[in-house]
Amino acid sequence: MSVMKKRNIFRMELWLFALIFLMIFSGVVTWLRFSYDSAEKFILKWEWITPQGKLYHRGEVEMESGSYINYRTWYWIKIKGNYASQLPGEWKVRVYINDISLAERNFFIVGTF
């Protein structure tokens, strides 16, 4: 399956709901919806990139083998009280399955917490 077809299978959304999440938990959350068939365990990986282009945090979730249809999962980082709060600007979050790039989205951290 080509990378473009795989990208079409996966859809990641940074919800506006994240603003509410920020107000309550002072963090940023990404939601991922995907369909994937795997005979082996696989890794979902999130990379949070600072406005300076440096890796801030990498999170991984090991998934069991199986058929995932419109499966939804999420991952978040805390901003308030952490170094991220001192790095305002345009951030990126990248999501991978194993080492295949699924999606990349930009978001902003404005001001300090």
Backbone atoms as SQL, in Angstrom:
CREATE TABLE atoms (id INTEGER PRIMARY KEY, chain TEXT, resi INTEGER, resn TEXT, atom TEXT, x REAL, y REAL, z REAL);
INSERT INTO atoms VALUES
  (1, 'A', 1, 'MET', 'N', 0.854, -1.176, 0.000),
  (2, 'A', 1, 'MET', 'CA', 0.000, 0.000, 0.000),
  (3, 'A', 1, 'MET', 'C', 0.897, 1.235, 0.000),
  (4, 'A', 2, 'SER', 'N', 0.600, 2.181, -0.850),
  (5, 'A', 2, 'SER', 'CA', 1.425, 3.377, -0.958),
  (6, 'A', 2, 'SER', 'C', 1.248, 4.262, 0.269),
  (7, 'A', 3, 'VAL', 'N', 2.232, 5.130, 0.482),
  (8, 'A', 3, 'VAL', 'CA', 2.194, 6.043, 1.621),
  (9, 'A', 3, 'VAL', 'C', 0.984, 6.968, 1.524),
  (10, 'A', 4, 'MET', 'N', 0.663, 7.438, 0.315),
  (11, 'A', 4, 'MET', 'CA', -0.491, 8.332, 0.144),
  (12, 'A', 4, 'MET', 'C', -1.790, 7.630, 0.537),
  (13, 'A', 5, 'LYS', 'N', -1.932, 6.354, 0.154),
  (14, 'A', 5, 'LYS', 'CA', -3.128, 5.621, 0.527),
  (15, 'A', 5, 'LYS', 'C', -3.181, 5.440, 2.037),
  (16, 'A', 6, 'LYS', 'N', -2.021, 5.164, 2.650),
  (17, 'A', 6, 'LYS', 'CA', -1.982, 5.024, 4.104),
  (18, 'A', 6, 'LYS', 'C', -2.349, 6.333, 4.777),
  (19, 'A', 7, 'ARG', 'N', -1.875, 7.439, 4.227),
  (20, 'A', 7, 'ARG', 'CA', -2.219, 8.745, 4.797),
  (21, 'A', 7, 'ARG', 'C', -3.720, 8.990, 4.715),
  (22, 'A', 8, 'ASN', 'N', -4.342, 8.498, 3.640),
  (23, 'A', 8, 'ASN', 'CA', -5.779, 8.677, 3.493),
  (24, 'A', 8, 'ASN', 'C', -6.564, 7.818, 4.484),
  (25, 'A', 9, 'ILE', 'N', -5.977, 6.712, 4.917),
  (26, 'A', 9, 'ILE', 'CA', -6.632, 5.844, 5.877),
  (27, 'A', 9, 'ILE', 'C', -6.641, 6.500, 7.254),
  (28, 'A', 10, 'PHE', 'N', -5.597, 7.213, 7.557),
  (29, 'A', 10, 'PHE', 'CA', -5.432, 7.789, 8.880),
  (30, 'A', 10, 'PHE', 'C', -5.885, 9.243, 8.901),
  (31, 'A', 11, 'ARG', 'N', -6.488, 9.608, 9.975),
  (32, 'A', 11, 'ARG', 'CA', -6.941, 10.983, 10.096),
  (33, 'A', 11, 'ARG', 'C', -6.705, 11.425, 11.534),
  (34, 'A', 12, 'MET', 'N', -5.976, 12.480, 11.667),
  (35, 'A', 12, 'MET', 'CA', -5.711, 13.006, 12.991),
  (36, 'A', 12, 'MET', 'C', -6.309, 14.394, 13.082),
  (37, 'A', 13, 'GLU', 'N', -6.909, 14.674, 14.169),
  (38, 'A', 13, 'GLU', 'CA', -7.513, 15.980, 14.343),
  (39, 'A', 13, 'GLU', 'C', -7.066, 16.575, 15.668),
  (40, 'A', 14, 'LEU', 'N', -6.683, 17.797, 15.624),
  (41, 'A', 14, 'LEU', 'CA', -6.433, 18.552, 16.834),
  (42, 'A', 14, 'LEU', 'C', -7.700, 19.350, 17.083),
  (43, 'A', 15, 'TRP', 'N', -8.518, 18.853, 17.940),
  (44, 'A', 15, 'TRP', 'CA', -9.853, 19.411, 18.162),
  (45, 'A', 15, 'TRP', 'C', -9.791, 20.780, 18.805),
  (46, 'A', 16, 'LEU', 'N', -10.768, 21.583, 18.482),
  (47, 'A', 16, 'LEU', 'CA', -10.936, 22.821, 19.207),
  (48, 'A', 16, 'LEU', 'C', -11.267, 22.516, 20.658),
  (49, 'A', 17, 'PHE', 'N', -11.742, 21.303, 20.872),
  (50, 'A', 17, 'PHE', 'CA', -11.975, 20.839, 22.236),
  (51, 'A', 17, 'PHE', 'C', -10.704, 20.946, 23.065),
  (52, 'A', 18, 'ALA', 'N', -9.566, 20.933, 22.409),
  (53, 'A', 18, 'ALA', 'CA', -8.293, 21.059, 23.116),
  (54, 'A', 18, 'ALA', 'C', -8.229, 22.379, 23.887),
  (55, 'A', 19, 'LEU', 'N', -8.918, 23.400, 23.397),
  (56, 'A', 19, 'LEU', 'CA', -8.939, 24.670, 24.125),
  (57, 'A', 19, 'LEU', 'C', -9.601, 24.496, 25.486),
  (58, 'A', 20, 'ILE', 'N', -10.685, 23.742, 25.521),
  (59, 'A', 20, 'ILE', 'CA', -11.327, 23.461, 26.801),
  (60, 'A', 20, 'ILE', 'C', -10.388, 22.629, 27.663),
  (61, 'A', 21, 'PHE', 'N', -9.750, 21.657, 27.051),
  (62, 'A', 21, 'PHE', 'CA', -8.787, 20.823, 27.765),
  (63, 'A', 21, 'PHE', 'C', -7.680, 21.690, 28.359),
  (64, 'A', 22, 'LEU', 'N', -7.213, 22.665, 27.575),
  (65, 'A', 22, 'LEU', 'CA', -6.183, 23.579, 28.068),
  (66, 'A', 22, 'LEU', 'C', -6.653, 24.348, 29.299),
  (67, 'A', 23, 'MET', 'N', -7.877, 24.838, 29.241),
  (68, 'A', 23, 'MET', 'CA', -8.390, 25.609, 30.364),
  (69, 'A', 23, 'MET', 'C', -8.509, 24.739, 31.612),
  (70, 'A', 24, 'ILE', 'N', -8.879, 23.482, 31.441),
  (71, 'A', 24, 'ILE', 'CA', -9.082, 22.606, 32.588),
  (72, 'A', 24, 'ILE', 'C', -7.773, 21.974, 33.054),
  (73, 'A', 25, 'PHE', 'N', -7.005, 21.413, 32.141),
  (74, 'A', 25, 'PHE', 'CA', -5.817, 20.650, 32.493),
  (75, 'A', 25, 'PHE', 'C', -4.505, 21.310, 32.096),
  (76, 'A', 26, 'SER', 'N', -4.556, 22.438, 31.404),
  (77, 'A', 26, 'SER', 'CA', -3.369, 23.157, 30.961),
  (78, 'A', 26, 'SER', 'C', -2.430, 22.268, 30.153),
  (79, 'A', 27, 'GLY', 'N', -2.982, 21.644, 29.139),
  (80, 'A', 27, 'GLY', 'CA', -2.202, 20.779, 28.271),
  (81, 'A', 27, 'GLY', 'C', -2.696, 20.865, 26.839),
  (82, 'A', 28, 'VAL', 'N', -2.084, 20.071, 25.971),
  (83, 'A', 28, 'VAL', 'CA', -2.495, 19.974, 24.566),
  (84, 'A', 28, 'VAL', 'C', -2.742, 18.500, 24.275),
  (85, 'A', 29, 'VAL', 'N', -3.853, 18.237, 23.612),
  (86, 'A', 29, 'VAL', 'CA', -4.218, 16.857, 23.313),
  (87, 'A', 29, 'VAL', 'C', -4.403, 16.682, 21.811),
  (88, 'A', 30, 'THR', 'N', -4.007, 15.526, 21.295),
  (89, 'A', 30, 'THR', 'CA', -4.303, 15.169, 19.909),
  (90, 'A', 30, 'THR', 'C', -5.151, 13.904, 19.933),
  (91, 'A', 31, 'TRP', 'N', -6.099, 13.877, 19.046),
  (92, 'A', 31, 'TRP', 'CA', -6.961, 12.711, 18.874),
  (93, 'A', 31, 'TRP', 'C', -6.628, 12.086, 17.533),
  (94, 'A', 32, 'LEU', 'N', -6.553, 10.773, 17.508),
  (95, 'A', 32, 'LEU', 'CA', -6.202, 10.057, 16.291),
  (96, 'A', 32, 'LEU', 'C', -7.287, 9.028, 16.008),
  (97, 'A', 33, 'ARG', 'N', -7.782, 9.037, 14.780),
  (98, 'A', 33, 'ARG', 'CA', -8.728, 8.025, 14.331),
  (99, 'A', 33, 'ARG', 'C', -8.100, 7.306, 13.152),
  (100, 'A', 34, 'PHE', 'N', -8.073, 5.979, 13.211),
  (101, 'A', 34, 'PHE', 'CA', -7.435, 5.238, 12.126),
  (102, 'A', 34, 'PHE', 'C', -8.078, 3.870, 11.955),
  (103, 'A', 35, 'SER', 'N', -7.826, 3.292, 10.772),
  (104, 'A', 35, 'SER', 'CA', -8.179, 1.910, 10.473),
  (105, 'A', 35, 'SER', 'C', -6.892, 1.220, 10.070),
  (106, 'A', 36, 'TYR', 'N', -6.649, 0.038, 10.643),
  (107, 'A', 36, 'TYR', 'CA', -5.383, -0.640, 10.387),
  (108, 'A', 36, 'TYR', 'C', -5.535, -2.117, 10.717),
  (109, 'A', 37, 'ASP', 'N', -5.042, -2.975, 9.826),
  (110, 'A', 37, 'ASP', 'CA', -4.992, -4.414, 10.075),
  (111, 'A', 37, 'ASP', 'C', -3.550, -4.800, 10.288),
  (112, 'A', 38, 'SER', 'N', -3.285, -5.502, 11.373),
  (113, 'A', 38, 'SER', 'CA', -1.912, -5.890, 11.663),
  (114, 'A', 38, 'SER', 'C', -1.882, -7.293, 12.260),
  (115, 'A', 39, 'ALA', 'N', -1.013, -8.121, 11.718),
  (116, 'A', 39, 'ALA', 'CA', -0.821, -9.465, 12.249),
  (117, 'A', 39, 'ALA', 'C', 0.149, -9.458, 13.428),
  (118, 'A', 40, 'GLU', 'N', 0.814, -8.324, 13.635),
  (119, 'A', 40, 'GLU', 'CA', 1.799, -8.205, 14.722),
  (120, 'A', 40, 'GLU', 'C', 1.491, -6.968, 15.548),
  (121, 'A', 41, 'LYS', 'N', 2.058, -6.923, 16.736),
  (122, 'A', 41, 'LYS', 'CA', 1.957, -5.708, 17.536),
  (123, 'A', 41, 'LYS', 'C', 2.590, -4.565, 16.764),
  (124, 'A', 42, 'PHE', 'N', 2.113, -3.353, 17.024),
  (125, 'A', 42, 'PHE', 'CA', 2.694, -2.192, 16.366),
  (126, 'A', 42, 'PHE', 'C', 2.739, -1.041, 17.358),
  (127, 'A', 43, 'ILE', 'N', 3.508, -0.009, 17.004),
  (128, 'A', 43, 'ILE', 'CA', 3.716, 1.134, 17.884),
  (129, 'A', 43, 'ILE', 'C', 3.093, 2.386, 17.266),
  (130, 'A', 44, 'LEU', 'N', 2.257, 3.083, 18.027),
  (131, 'A', 44, 'LEU', 'CA', 1.811, 4.428, 17.676),
  (132, 'A', 44, 'LEU', 'C', 2.750, 5.381, 18.396),
  (133, 'A', 45, 'LYS', 'N', 3.270, 6.348, 17.656),
  (134, 'A', 45, 'LYS', 'CA', 4.258, 7.256, 18.241),
  (135, 'A', 45, 'LYS', 'C', 3.864, 8.693, 17.956),
  (136, 'A', 46, 'TRP', 'N', 3.933, 9.538, 18.983),
  (137, 'A', 46, 'TRP', 'CA', 3.686, 10.973, 18.876),
  (138, 'A', 46, 'TRP', 'C', 4.996, 11.702, 19.131),
  (139, 'A', 47, 'GLU', 'N', 5.311, 12.666, 18.287),
  (140, 'A', 47, 'GLU', 'CA', 6.477, 13.529, 18.499),
  (141, 'A', 47, 'GLU', 'C', 5.994, 14.974, 18.590),
  (142, 'A', 48, 'TRP', 'N', 6.342, 15.632, 19.666),
  (143, 'A', 48, 'TRP', 'CA', 5.977, 17.026, 19.906),
  (144, 'A', 48, 'TRP', 'C', 7.202, 17.871, 19.630),
  (145, 'A', 49, 'ILE', 'N', 7.113, 18.775, 18.647),
  (146, 'A', 49, 'ILE', 'CA', 8.244, 19.550, 18.152),
  (147, 'A', 49, 'ILE', 'C', 8.078, 21.017, 18.561),
  (148, 'A', 50, 'THR', 'N', 9.115, 21.600, 19.149),
  (149, 'A', 50, 'THR', 'CA', 9.078, 22.999, 19.606),
  (150, 'A', 50, 'THR', 'C', 9.101, 23.958, 18.427),
  (151, 'A', 51, 'PRO', 'N', 8.817, 25.237, 18.687),
  (152, 'A', 51, 'PRO', 'CA', 8.911, 26.235, 17.610),
  (153, 'A', 51, 'PRO', 'C', 10.322, 26.336, 17.027),
  (154, 'A', 52, 'GLN', 'N', 11.329, 25.915, 17.773),
  (155, 'A', 52, 'GLN', 'CA', 12.711, 25.926, 17.287),
  (156, 'A', 52, 'GLN', 'C', 13.054, 24.675, 16.476),
  (157, 'A', 53, 'GLY', 'N', 12.093, 23.765, 16.306),
  (158, 'A', 53, 'GLY', 'CA', 12.299, 22.563, 15.503),
  (159, 'A', 53, 'GLY', 'C', 12.944, 21.417, 16.258),
  (160, 'A', 54, 'LYS', 'N', 13.004, 21.492, 17.586),
  (161, 'A', 54, 'LYS', 'CA', 13.625, 20.440, 18.393),
  (162, 'A', 54, 'LYS', 'C', 12.558, 19.532, 18.992),
  (163, 'A', 55, 'LEU', 'N', 12.912, 18.258, 19.124),
  (164, 'A', 55, 'LEU', 'CA', 12.002, 17.296, 19.739),
  (165, 'A', 55, 'LEU', 'C', 11.837, 17.644, 21.211),
  (166, 'A', 56, 'TYR', 'N', 10.600, 17.879, 21.625),
  (167, 'A', 56, 'TYR', 'CA', 10.301, 18.193, 23.020),
  (168, 'A', 56, 'TYR', 'C', 9.934, 16.926, 23.787),
  (169, 'A', 57, 'HIS', 'N', 9.086, 16.101, 23.176),
  (170, 'A', 57, 'HIS', 'CA', 8.634, 14.882, 23.850),
  (171, 'A', 57, 'HIS', 'C', 8.245, 13.842, 22.807),
  (172, 'A', 58, 'ARG', 'N', 8.523, 12.597, 23.117),
  (173, 'A', 58, 'ARG', 'CA', 8.092, 11.484, 22.267),
  (174, 'A', 58, 'ARG', 'C', 7.283, 10.535, 23.151),
  (175, 'A', 59, 'GLY', 'N', 6.090, 10.240, 22.715),
  (176, 'A', 59, 'GLY', 'CA', 5.249, 9.293, 23.438),
  (177, 'A', 59, 'GLY', 'C', 4.933, 8.106, 22.552),
  (178, 'A', 60, 'GLU', 'N', 4.889, 6.938, 23.151),
  (179, 'A', 60, 'GLU', 'CA', 4.609, 5.728, 22.387),
  (180, 'A', 60, 'GLU', 'C', 3.545, 4.895, 23.084),
  (181, 'A', 61, 'VAL', 'N', 2.733, 4.243, 22.278),
  (182, 'A', 61, 'VAL', 'CA', 1.726, 3.318, 22.774),
  (183, 'A', 61, 'VAL', 'C', 1.859, 2.039, 21.965),
  (184, 'A', 62, 'GLU', 'N', 2.072, 0.917, 22.635),
  (185, 'A', 62, 'GLU', 'CA', 2.147, -0.357, 21.937),
  (186, 'A', 62, 'GLU', 'C', 0.737, -0.908, 21.773),
  (187, 'A', 63, 'MET', 'N', 0.406, -1.241, 20.545),
  (188, 'A', 63, 'MET', 'CA', -0.925, -1.742, 20.212),
  (189, 'A', 63, 'MET', 'C', -0.835, -3.232, 19.895),
  (190, 'A', 64, 'GLU', 'N', -1.847, -3.966, 20.309),
  (191, 'A', 64, 'GLU', 'CA', -1.911, -5.393, 20.028),
  (192, 'A', 64, 'GLU', 'C', -2.256, -5.625, 18.557),
  (193, 'A', 65, 'SER', 'N', -1.896, -6.779, 18.043),
  (194, 'A', 65, 'SER', 'CA', -2.262, -7.117, 16.666),
  (195, 'A', 65, 'SER', 'C', -3.784, -7.212, 16.567),
  (196, 'A', 66, 'GLY', 'N', -4.282, -7.011, 15.360),
  (197, 'A', 66, 'GLY', 'CA', -5.722, -7.111, 15.162),
  (198, 'A', 66, 'GLY', 'C', -6.208, -6.194, 14.075),
  (199, 'A', 67, 'SER', 'N', -7.505, -6.154, 13.930),
  (200, 'A', 67, 'SER', 'CA', -8.143, -5.311, 12.936),
  (201, 'A', 67, 'SER', 'C', -8.764, -4.114, 13.651),
  (202, 'A', 68, 'TYR', 'N', -8.246, -2.940, 13.376),
  (203, 'A', 68, 'TYR', 'CA', -8.731, -1.708, 13.991),
  (204, 'A', 68, 'TYR', 'C', -9.509, -0.932, 12.930),
  (205, 'A', 69, 'ILE', 'N', -10.784, -0.727, 13.181),
  (206, 'A', 69, 'ILE', 'CA', -11.633, -0.008, 12.238),
  (207, 'A', 69, 'ILE', 'C', -12.185, 1.221, 12.949),
  (208, 'A', 70, 'ASN', 'N', -11.861, 2.400, 12.395),
  (209, 'A', 70, 'ASN', 'CA', -12.252, 3.670, 13.005),
  (210, 'A', 70, 'ASN', 'C', -11.899, 3.724, 14.486),
  (211, 'A', 71, 'TYR', 'N', -10.731, 3.200, 14.801),
  (212, 'A', 71, 'TYR', 'CA', -10.249, 3.190, 16.185),
  (213, 'A', 71, 'TYR', 'C', -9.817, 4.597, 16.567),
  (214, 'A', 72, 'ARG', 'N', -10.119, 4.990, 17.778),
  (215, 'A', 72, 'ARG', 'CA', -9.754, 6.325, 18.254),
  (216, 'A', 72, 'ARG', 'C', -8.878, 6.205, 19.488),
  (217, 'A', 73, 'THR', 'N', -7.859, 7.030, 19.499),
  (218, 'A', 73, 'THR', 'CA', -6.975, 7.101, 20.647),
  (219, 'A', 73, 'THR', 'C', -6.470, 8.530, 20.761),
  (220, 'A', 74, 'TRP', 'N', -5.779, 8.835, 21.835),
  (221, 'A', 74, 'TRP', 'CA', -5.297, 10.195, 22.051),
  (222, 'A', 74, 'TRP', 'C', -4.012, 10.168, 22.849),
  (223, 'A', 75, 'TYR', 'N', -3.335, 11.303, 22.815),
  (224, 'A', 75, 'TYR', 'CA', -2.109, 11.493, 23.591),
  (225, 'A', 75, 'TYR', 'C', -2.018, 12.978, 23.907),
  (226, 'A', 76, 'TRP', 'N', -1.477, 13.315, 25.068),
  (227, 'A', 76, 'TRP', 'CA', -1.412, 14.724, 25.432),
  (228, 'A', 76, 'TRP', 'C', -0.114, 15.031, 26.158),
  (229, 'A', 77, 'ILE', 'N', 0.238, 16.322, 26.135),
  (230, 'A', 77, 'ILE', 'CA', 1.351, 16.811, 26.943),
  (231, 'A', 77, 'ILE', 'C', 0.837, 17.935, 27.828),
  (232, 'A', 78, 'LYS', 'N', 1.412, 18.019, 28.998),
  (233, 'A', 78, 'LYS', 'CA', 1.067, 19.088, 29.926),
  (234, 'A', 78, 'LYS', 'C', 1.914, 20.306, 29.595),
  (235, 'A', 79, 'ILE', 'N', 1.295, 21.473, 29.660),
  (236, 'A', 79, 'ILE', 'CA', 1.994, 22.724, 29.373),
  (237, 'A', 79, 'ILE', 'C', 2.281, 23.479, 30.670),
  (238, 'A', 80, 'LYS', 'N', 1.248, 23.748, 31.421),
  (239, 'A', 80, 'LYS', 'CA', 1.366, 24.552, 32.638),
  (240, 'A', 80, 'LYS', 'C', 2.358, 23.909, 33.613),
  (241, 'A', 81, 'GLY', 'N', 3.286, 24.729, 34.076),
  (242, 'A', 81, 'GLY', 'CA', 4.262, 24.252, 35.045),
  (243, 'A', 81, 'GLY', 'C', 5.400, 23.444, 34.443),
  (244, 'A', 82, 'ASN', 'N', 5.444, 23.323, 33.116),
  (245, 'A', 82, 'ASN', 'CA', 6.514, 22.592, 32.441),
  (246, 'A', 82, 'ASN', 'C', 7.271, 23.528, 31.504),
  (247, 'A', 83, 'TYR', 'N', 8.407, 23.063, 31.030),
  (248, 'A', 83, 'TYR', 'CA', 9.266, 23.852, 30.155),
  (249, 'A', 83, 'TYR', 'C', 8.525, 24.335, 28.903),
  (250, 'A', 84, 'ALA', 'N', 7.570, 23.542, 28.428),
  (251, 'A', 84, 'ALA', 'CA', 6.811, 23.912, 27.225),
  (252, 'A', 84, 'ALA', 'C', 6.134, 25.269, 27.379),
  (253, 'A', 85, 'SER', 'N', 5.757, 25.630, 28.594),
  (254, 'A', 85, 'SER', 'CA', 5.083, 26.914, 28.814),
  (255, 'A', 85, 'SER', 'C', 6.001, 28.101, 28.545),
  (256, 'A', 86, 'GLN', 'N', 7.296, 27.856, 28.500),
  (257, 'A', 86, 'GLN', 'CA', 8.275, 28.917, 28.238),
  (258, 'A', 86, 'GLN', 'C', 8.658, 28.994, 26.762),
  (259, 'A', 87, 'LEU', 'N', 7.986, 28.222, 25.928),
  (260, 'A', 87, 'LEU', 'CA', 8.305, 28.157, 24.502),
  (261, 'A', 87, 'LEU', 'C', 7.089, 28.526, 23.658),
  (262, 'A', 88, 'PRO', 'N', 6.618, 29.769, 23.740),
  (263, 'A', 88, 'PRO', 'CA', 5.464, 30.151, 22.928),
  (264, 'A', 88, 'PRO', 'C', 5.831, 30.154, 21.445),
  (265, 'A', 89, 'GLY', 'N', 4.835, 29.926, 20.631),
  (266, 'A', 89, 'GLY', 'CA', 5.045, 29.930, 19.190),
  (267, 'A', 89, 'GLY', 'C', 4.321, 28.770, 18.535),
  (268, 'A', 90, 'GLU', 'N', 4.690, 28.513, 17.283),
  (269, 'A', 90, 'GLU', 'CA', 4.042, 27.463, 16.500),
  (270, 'A', 90, 'GLU', 'C', 4.752, 26.127, 16.702),
  (271, 'A', 91, 'TRP', 'N', 4.055, 25.203, 17.293),
  (272, 'A', 91, 'TRP', 'CA', 4.543, 23.854, 17.557),
  (273, 'A', 91, 'TRP', 'C', 4.023, 22.907, 16.485),
  (274, 'A', 92, 'LYS', 'N', 4.590, 21.688, 16.469),
  (275, 'A', 92, 'LYS', 'CA', 4.091, 20.626, 15.592),
  (276, 'A', 92, 'LYS', 'C', 3.926, 19.360, 16.421),
  (277, 'A', 93, 'VAL', 'N', 2.957, 18.580, 16.028),
  (278, 'A', 93, 'VAL', 'CA', 2.848, 17.224, 16.547),
  (279, 'A', 93, 'VAL', 'C', 2.828, 16.303, 15.339),
  (280, 'A', 94, 'ARG', 'N', 3.642, 15.271, 15.401),
  (281, 'A', 94, 'ARG', 'CA', 3.728, 14.273, 14.326),
  (282, 'A', 94, 'ARG', 'C', 3.321, 12.927, 14.901),
  (283, 'A', 95, 'VAL', 'N', 2.583, 12.160, 14.105),
  (284, 'A', 95, 'VAL', 'CA', 2.136, 10.847, 14.546),
  (285, 'A', 95, 'VAL', 'C', 2.613, 9.802, 13.547),
  (286, 'A', 96, 'TYR', 'N', 3.106, 8.695, 14.089),
  (287, 'A', 96, 'TYR', 'CA', 3.644, 7.605, 13.274),
  (288, 'A', 96, 'TYR', 'C', 3.015, 6.288, 13.720),
  (289, 'A', 97, 'ILE', 'N', 2.921, 5.350, 12.782),
  (290, 'A', 97, 'ILE', 'CA', 2.641, 3.973, 13.131),
  (291, 'A', 97, 'ILE', 'C', 3.893, 3.215, 12.715),
  (292, 'A', 98, 'ASN', 'N', 4.537, 2.579, 13.680),
  (293, 'A', 98, 'ASN', 'CA', 5.885, 2.072, 13.507),
  (294, 'A', 98, 'ASN', 'C', 6.729, 3.256, 13.020),
  (295, 'A', 99, 'ASP', 'N', 7.323, 3.206, 11.856),
  (296, 'A', 99, 'ASP', 'CA', 8.098, 4.354, 11.373),
  (297, 'A', 99, 'ASP', 'C', 7.452, 5.029, 10.162),
  (298, 'A', 100, 'ILE', 'N', 6.172, 4.768, 9.952),
  (299, 'A', 100, 'ILE', 'CA', 5.442, 5.366, 8.834),
  (300, 'A', 100, 'ILE', 'C', 4.757, 6.635, 9.329),
  (301, 'A', 101, 'SER', 'N', 5.050, 7.753, 8.690),
  (302, 'A', 101, 'SER', 'CA', 4.442, 9.020, 9.074),
  (303, 'A', 101, 'SER', 'C', 2.965, 9.019, 8.704),
  (304, 'A', 102, 'LEU', 'N', 2.117, 9.301, 9.690),
  (305, 'A', 102, 'LEU', 'CA', 0.675, 9.326, 9.459),
  (306, 'A', 102, 'LEU', 'C', 0.151, 10.731, 9.263),
  (307, 'A', 103, 'ALA', 'N', 0.580, 11.637, 10.133),
  (308, 'A', 103, 'ALA', 'CA', 0.022, 12.986, 10.083),
  (309, 'A', 103, 'ALA', 'C', 0.939, 13.948, 10.811),
  (310, 'A', 104, 'GLU', 'N', 0.772, 15.221, 10.466),
  (311, 'A', 104, 'GLU', 'CA', 1.489, 16.290, 11.138),
  (312, 'A', 104, 'GLU', 'C', 0.549, 17.483, 11.218),
  (313, 'A', 105, 'ARG', 'N', 0.449, 18.056, 12.394),
  (314, 'A', 105, 'ARG', 'CA', -0.403, 19.225, 12.588),
  (315, 'A', 105, 'ARG', 'C', 0.355, 20.284, 13.379),
  (316, 'A', 106, 'ASN', 'N', 0.068, 21.525, 13.056),
  (317, 'A', 106, 'ASN', 'CA', 0.654, 22.653, 13.777),
  (318, 'A', 106, 'ASN', 'C', -0.355, 23.162, 14.799),
  (319, 'A', 107, 'PHE', 'N', 0.158, 23.722, 15.882),
  (320, 'A', 107, 'PHE', 'CA', -0.677, 24.382, 16.869),
  (321, 'A', 107, 'PHE', 'C', 0.161, 25.454, 17.543),
  (322, 'A', 108, 'PHE', 'N', -0.492, 26.344, 18.254),
  (323, 'A', 108, 'PHE', 'CA', 0.200, 27.455, 18.876),
  (324, 'A', 108, 'PHE', 'C', 0.084, 27.383, 20.396),
  (325, 'A', 109, 'ILE', 'N', 1.189, 27.744, 21.038),
  (326, 'A', 109, 'ILE', 'CA', 1.185, 28.037, 22.459),
  (327, 'A', 109, 'ILE', 'C', 1.454, 29.529, 22.542),
  (328, 'A', 110, 'VAL', 'N', 0.524, 30.233, 23.177),
  (329, 'A', 110, 'VAL', 'CA', 0.609, 31.686, 23.228),
  (330, 'A', 110, 'VAL', 'C', 0.798, 32.115, 24.678),
  (331, 'A', 111, 'GLY', 'N', 1.811, 32.908, 24.942),
  (332, 'A', 111, 'GLY', 'CA', 2.064, 33.416, 26.287),
  (333, 'A', 111, 'GLY', 'C', 2.599, 32.346, 27.210),
  (334, 'A', 112, 'THR', 'N', 2.738, 32.700, 28.469),
  (335, 'A', 112, 'THR', 'CA', 3.238, 31.756, 29.467),
  (336, 'A', 112, 'THR', 'C', 2.112, 31.384, 30.418),
  (337, 'A', 113, 'PHE', 'N', 2.233, 30.223, 31.008),
  (338, 'A', 113, 'PHE', 'CA', 1.216, 29.724, 31.944),
  (339, 'A', 113, 'PHE', 'C', 1.757, 29.801, 33.354);
